[in-house]
């Protein structure tokens, strides 16, 4: 998931299985840049100017990322694109209309959550710079998905 909303510029990635390293992710995103990450400035991505969060997938199989093709759905809030959800599958995979419909509904729900998290993070950062506390800089994933 690529997020570019209210000065928050982040990529969150998780393979279905195994562990992916950042070099593999970057190579794949560069290969499919126009579909997967068109919300970002490619030069800033090349300079490694924003946060990339990698998560582990299931550990019951090896991770294979060759011959993939992304299915990309824009994350939009009130006609503003705030990111992209990219699902990488086998090159010959074509999603059914029902699967695509689910992804559109899913991204419409997730978009609002992401946008709310970014606004909240911005407010916390401003409160911290205005002297109202918050000793740690906010990170989107901690706000949207807090640890219990």
ZISULLIN-V833352 format. One record per backbone hydrogen bond with DSSP energy under -0.5 kcal/mol. CO is the residue of the C=O (numbers start at 1). NH is the residue of the N-H. If there is no record, write none. Layout:
# ZISULLIN-V833352
CO|NH, CO|NH
This chain:
# ZISULLIN-V833352
1|3, 1|12, 2|84, 3|10, 5|8, 7|9, 8|5, 9|51, 10|3, 11|53, 13|55, 16|58, 18|57, 21|25, 22|26, 23|27, 24|28, 25|29, 26|30, 27|31, 28|32, 30|33, 32|35, 32|36, 33|37, 37|40, 40|42, 41|45, 42|46, 43|47, 44|49, 45|48, 51|11, 52|54, 53|13, 55|15, 58|18, 67|91, 69|89, 70|72, 71|87, 73|85, 74|76, 75|82, 75|83, 77|80, 79|81, 80|77, 80|82, 82|4, 83|75, 84|2, 84|86, 85|73, 86|88, 87|71, 87|89, 89|69, 90|93, 96|100, 97|101, 98|102, 99|103, 100|104, 101|105, 102|106, 103|107, 104|108, 105|109, 106|110, 107|111, 108|112, 109|113, 110|114, 111|115, 112|116, 113|117, 114|118, 115|119, 116|120, 117|121, 118|122, 119|123, 120|124, 121|125, 122|126, 123|127, 124|128, 125|129, 126|130, 127|132, 128|131, 139|142, 139|143, 140|143, 140|144, 141|145, 143|146
